[in-house]
Amino acid sequence: MDRKTWIAASAFGLEGAIAAELRRLGMENVRAENGLVRFDGSVADAYICNISLRFCDRVYLLLAESECRTFDALFRLVSAVPWEQYASGREFFHISAQCARSQLMSPRDCQSIAKKAILERLKVRSGCKVFPEDGPEFPVHVSIHSDVVRLLLDTSGSSLSRRGYRTWNGEAPLRETLAAALVEFSPWRPGMPLYDPCCGTGTILIEAALRQGHLAPGLHRSFAMEKFSFFPAKEAAIRKQALLDACAPERIYGISGSDLDASAVDLAERHISQAGLTGRISLSVLPLQQVTLEETNGVFLCNPPYGERLGDVEACRSLYHDLALLQKRHPTWSLCAISSDPGFEKAFGRRADRKRRLYNGRLECQFFTFMGRRLR
Ligand SMILES: C[S@@+](CC[C@H](N)C(=O)[O-])C[C@H]1O[C@@H](n2cnc3c(N)ncnc32)[C@H](O)[C@@H]1O
């Protein structure tokens, strides 16, 4: 199959980081828009993106895109897609739809029209008469926004944030894709010490370790596209092997953290082991008020409670003040934290050197960076 246009779905604020990753992976014609990044590549390229992208939610194949204001127009758009090139006829056609600010506002009607159009085309073009739908899932998404319809084939299956290592969730864990983005947006670079003083279930530390060890986050999970009839299994296996060969877990060092909740630290230990990182990240049960480290020029990176989901606002603000004291005890360390609390900087006691708006789920947050004074 020749080159196609793909869409990497993104949480708000991560589009630029995903575009940079796609360029690093050698994808062509990379274009960031609100909530998504388009790129061109082969089917095997899309597979490598599923395995490698750290901040992206899902990779879709863009099948068609056009303005549609009526059900007839939607039917014609879906019918024009060469479904016989993508599906054998045995697949279970799972159609989802999302409508916003459009003439077509009924997801259920859009789903059934799309399904009817797909099956009718397959009947005519491939001679299929019955569709047992007992084969692999074929997830088609109809996205309608401001009357523009995008027909998308979901190549990922479950969200790419599900790396597979986190099977037990603590209180308010961070999505893996957002944790990876915090690592990226912080001043930490592999080789420097990294410490999460509120590590919870360990997501930030694990994502940093995966990056330091060149471990692509999707190496140990499967993707919906592996079952598609047009999946180039041989080429994909060769390219995945190259990613496996590039793994260098021995490069992981200097990553550690703590939390005052012993059960959270237990969960973090389990996740570290599930990520294949046993012995590569050190953890302890400790309130951040007691953290003292000997290393210099490191980065504290954390997702403290915000007061909305855990604890109350005043207790959280006192914790933010304690984070400032933690940095005072370690003046060569930078400190980064994400919070939805508009009073964060006031409680911390100074303005952040850098701020970036991000969303933790639906919660609007700021990612604050307070730079340390690096020793040469
Ligand atoms: C929002 S959760 C962090 C979630 C984590 N990023 C994850 O992915 O699981 C905040 C964490 O801060 C911890 N915490 C609260 N007060 C603390 C303190 N004084 N010292 C250390 N940890 C604290 C809580 O136990 C909780 O695990």
PDBQT file of the ligand as one rigid body, heavy atoms in Angstrom, charges set to zero:
ROOT
HETATM    1  C1  LIG A 401      -1.668  13.564  42.347  1.00  0.00    +0.000 C 
HETATM    2  S1  LIG A 401      -0.841  12.341  43.239  1.00  0.00    +0.000 S 
HETATM    3  C2  LIG A 401       0.548  11.951  42.224  1.00  0.00    +0.000 C 
HETATM    4  C3  LIG A 401       0.191  10.958  41.199  1.00  0.00    +0.000 C 
HETATM    5  C4  LIG A 401       1.375  10.455  40.434  1.00  0.00    +0.000 C 
HETATM    6  N1  LIG A 401       1.901  11.456  39.528  1.00  0.00    +0.000 N 
HETATM    7  C5  LIG A 401       0.950   9.190  39.673  1.00  0.00    +0.000 C 
HETATM    8  O1  LIG A 401       1.004   9.186  38.455  1.00  0.00    +0.000 OA
HETATM    9  O2  LIG A 401       0.516   8.259  40.325  1.00  0.00    +0.000 OA
HETATM   10  C6  LIG A 401      -0.101  13.278  44.521  1.00  0.00    +0.000 C 
HETATM   11  C7  LIG A 401       0.768  12.450  45.435  1.00  0.00    +0.000 C 
HETATM   12  O3  LIG A 401       1.357  13.329  46.384  1.00  0.00    +0.000 OA
HETATM   13  C8  LIG A 401       1.539  12.601  47.575  1.00  0.00    +0.000 C 
HETATM   14  N2  LIG A 401       1.756  13.541  48.697  1.00  0.00    +0.000 N 
HETATM   15  C9  LIG A 401       0.886  14.376  49.284  1.00  0.00    +0.000 A 
HETATM   16  N3  LIG A 401       1.498  15.061  50.275  1.00  0.00    +0.000 NA
HETATM   17  C10 LIG A 401       2.781  14.652  50.314  1.00  0.00    +0.000 A 
HETATM   18  C11 LIG A 401       3.919  14.977  51.121  1.00  0.00    +0.000 A 
HETATM   19  N4  LIG A 401       3.836  15.872  52.093  1.00  0.00    +0.000 N 
HETATM   20  N5  LIG A 401       5.085  14.347  50.855  1.00  0.00    +0.000 NA
HETATM   21  C12 LIG A 401       5.186  13.431  49.880  1.00  0.00    +0.000 A 
HETATM   22  N6  LIG A 401       4.149  13.069  49.101  1.00  0.00    +0.000 NA
HETATM   23  C13 LIG A 401       2.959  13.670  49.307  1.00  0.00    +0.000 A 
HETATM   24  C14 LIG A 401       0.251  11.800  47.697  1.00  0.00    +0.000 C 
HETATM   25  O4  LIG A 401       0.439  10.681  48.543  1.00  0.00    +0.000 OA
HETATM   26  C15 LIG A 401       0.000  11.407  46.230  1.00  0.00    +0.000 C 
HETATM   27  O5  LIG A 401       0.525  10.136  45.945  1.00  0.00    +0.000 OA
ENDROOT
TORSDOF 0
